[in-house]
């Protein structure tokens, strides 16, 4: 005796938010039923475990059906398979629109699909812990195979890990080929709220350049630190950053710019220039900080570090080490000298500005573009 | 050749990737109608192609237009190999053929493939230019409207109800063998889909022809079914009720109203009728017309139709006093009117001599051996509320009645009136064969008032009655598929009549050349086509049987009629059931007025400007006040049969409302609860479930085995129903539907109905458990605990369903109580002396209670079943009728759903085990539904329609379709209180209460965006014709006057009063506000004929769709549940899309007729076949209607005219 088949289909789709979250978290049906029983829904509704199981399975099926649509959220706007109860929509629209700052999207679409948008939002949400593990890794089958280790390490269910990983991969695949601004592309194709779209942009960007983030020295950095840096890089160092009209992608760094960065080497190879630069910076800093001596002593070292990073960026392999280089070549020395972030800020400001005063230094534009990003990245990364 | 079909393919979207290399598709479209095909260009490399084609034009016969669907196939162009089909869209263009329905089909329709399901959407435009064909011999029936709704559609009035129409077409099934060997049958499944579309088109056309022959213009209660007979083919059959409908103005016509006495007469009863579900609707308790006054009227009747037109209001007003005069005589005389229609059996004579239980067999009456020879076995069982077996008052031992059911051959087929006739009074006895004068014939037409003849008019009345009956009987089948009627149409209800017949399906190798019925379909299979005449003959037999049963109950018509089949291998059970009733031709005449009248007052259809009219009604009711003692809500309960000729031993008592006429103790019907019925408390779903094992057998042996099992099954189902009814303290069942499903090793019976407490009927006795061996002490203890449990349950249920029989009211109303009696201990002796009263000791020996013998294993089972039925959780109600009595203030939140479960049984189960499993299955399903819908509490599951099937050995499939509607909790209490009072004052206070709402509403609506003016309105408006404008100028004037006054509290309040759900309305308005302006194409679906809080302004045509889905990767699609879940969701999506394309925003009277699911897990394959139907409509929220009318006065005025249509 067994129930072979058990379905419930409403004209308007019923989605239980609580069950949805359990599903997203990768709970099995049985585990989800346990959680629900503990939640006391049974007493509330005079239901039996059997009923709860049936309902949970049904919800899971609904989510699985939704999942197909969630993978191509652009279709959601006019999908016909699910009808969302209008009263619920009305209730949720404002809240959602506010919460997500969904201003750029057509309001009608939101109205149509708020409920699904929320599902979407939750579906594409990820755990910082998890993303920290895979950030910068190639979104390939190989990485996916290692997810069980990640699951064990982070305590997130494997199912959930896989969903998150697949989301990254899906977004990456779609956006990779697209022209135009990365964040905007993600937002439009996946109907994600602004912040989430930015995070995804960072993930895609990191995956594309395979930035090394897993080294021990980088462990202290959170995903949000990296996301911030990624934002800086995307906004300043990609092709799209200089020319929005360009037919090129936002995902890749501007090759010409990277090429030009090599010219900055002059700052450390030309002895005169280096000294001149040092003098200018020291003059500007003198008396403004407690750690002036350390700064002065370390100037050449730090400058060499930064310029060398710049010069090497033309090689894809060295791009990967960008963050580790920043830490090793700049942040760690500063930290050992007990510089505060105010000191670092001061130093970097003058370091950047002074270069422009140098007579023989001609690469002002490149320098500004480079140092702008470096400065904000370092400042963001300069914490414990 | 009078039709030009035009189609334009605009664009596609979300197409599947057909070319893996490019991840794109080169799509083009083939548009096919009949034998003509057009193609669009290939739109290369896109998943969202923009074809924007020219108009493809098909010049075709209107006959073809009706039969054929427009077929749109989307393909992927492939240079090197055959083009791959992406999917198809079938468009039924029937709605375009009727001027009052849709004018264009335009929108995104899902592209469907039997293997992949929905694969993107296509945007199409379809139009039809129809030329008038006046050819008398035409084969087409364009313009006949079809409605699934089993009541007069909301925006129409019935000018005439012509009666029963039926038709069936038969064809070879292109893929009958898929059941065993699921091939990769996409082609054959597509052929099936196409064939069934064709067949239903043809069927509809033929039914339409019949309707035209009868002089009608519409089919209401259209019920189409498929019989997948396997080897012997595919039968598509349909039944319906032919009517002449007339579109009524969206603003109820008021021009004729004021001087029409009839509605105002109705009105006086309205406060009493307040408790009825739809609010204030009410009607005459019984006809007021005397026969003689009728005779004076210039009526003419054509035999096959019931005419109800032509009576002038002034006649009626003159009749009123006269009628009152007649009234006092009713009580004694009317029930005594002899019936001509007793079954012609010798037993009949016995019936009259004494009322012993055994007499009841007379109903089982005559058997014709010829019939038996026709078929392996025919079983006719006649069911009525007081089936002998169920009547334990009269017959304490149910088992004693079994023998009567053991006569499968006893099906009565007599159509002739009984030779024997005994008249009790001095009334004349007439036979059908009597030739009547023309004068009398005229009288007949106006007659129909059944047993309500006055004393002095007694003989004449009887005669007239006889004649009416004859008039109706002369029609082939006086059947009506309607379940709800214009008030007053239904005079008396006799009880449920049903008939079943077991047939062997036999392939007839008889080339059907020259068989006109399937000539169109011969292309499909030229060699064989089953002769539909065989099937016709089968159904004819059944219908004759039903007809004779109805006659036995003293009724001349059958209402709420339906037919069904259950097929297993080559055995087929044909079932038909309905409710025997006496209809009023007079009220049929009144029908249109009343319908309209009811519409105007119905909460769900309230229209702003109807208020004046309602006021008028109120006024008249005030003036007429309490002149009429007889409650209007009890008339239909009065027995139509002769009290002394009762076809079964029922316990008759005087009506608890009017105290004048006899009523049975229990009433079973298949119809919806009449709106005017007086009901105490709330109702609930009552189900009897039964499983019986059967030996595996072949052919005739199998049929015989089934035939012999059927009577037991029916008997037990009825016992269960009766037990459960009593357990809930109720006394009537509505919407009774009994399904018998046959499988290889078992029979399954499921009876569902909505139990209510009819105020007019006596309170049901309790259930008494009797032990066989009373000496045994432990045994007695056991019994007494059980008894206690049962008594507790009854008390609990009474509380739950708020059944407090209005004792006080009784005293007030029942001034002339014919005999003193105590409600709860009514002694209904079977010695006919109704004066006998006896105080009974409740503890033992009471004949009143329903006695269950505990030593009877069946009884133990019954008791068990009684006590295991779990109550509905708090906040939930359930019923299988349209709405729940006692709940009025629905909110706009509705949720239609379909739930399917398949249960696998272990082999070798006993009957008891099976029963328990089956019962648990249904109970658990209900529990799951309650849980799912918990967010809607307080809510009522309406129209719970269970369908059981045995898809395979050891499998039970239960499918449920219903709608959950939430209501406001606070109001019902208040309303309930109000409904108790039957005074006008109540209505006035109600007015006051609602003032706040109106103010609030007005404030809100004024801020409402005028753009939200519903699409439908403007569309309707475009149908305006000058003639209409002229004809209804009075309404216009009134309307204008009215709109000017609209702002005033007075008008709106009267309006509001007509709506029992002010709270719901204002709430719905609030929730609507934020999105009403948006273009969201939400399509509501409901199995009911209405949408709460909204008014249906236009019917766009019937939706009748048939889909097959198959898979050969079942596991990958989430197993059987995942597969079916997706499929049902897809079916919903396709229905919604087609409705939206017609310009509609809802489907009413939606039903899933067929859901055949087959799997072959070993091969990882499954198939499912679904047939759904409903009526596409445009509805407008009442709130929107108001705001529109407030703001765009003139526009609304025009619209109202448009609403009247052409």
Interface residues (C-beta under 8 A of the other chain):
Chain A: X1 X2 X3 X4 X5 X6 X7 X8 X9 X10 X11 X12 X14 X44 X45 X46 X47 X48 X50 X51 X52 X54 X55 X57 X58 X61 X62 X64 X65 X75 X78 X79 X80 X81 X82 X83 X85 X86 X87 X89 X90 X91 X93 X108 X111 X112
Chain B: X13 X14 X108 X110 X118 X121 X873 X874 X892 X893 X895 X896 X897 X898 X899 X900 X901 X902 X903 X904 X905 X906 X917 X924 X927 X928 X929 X930 X931 X932 X934 X935 X955 X957 X1071 X1072 X1073 X1074 X1075 X1078 X1079 X1080 X1082 X1083 X1084 X1085 X1118 X1120 X1121 X1122 X1124 X1125 X1126 X1128 X1129 X1130 X1132 X1133 X1136 X1137 X1157
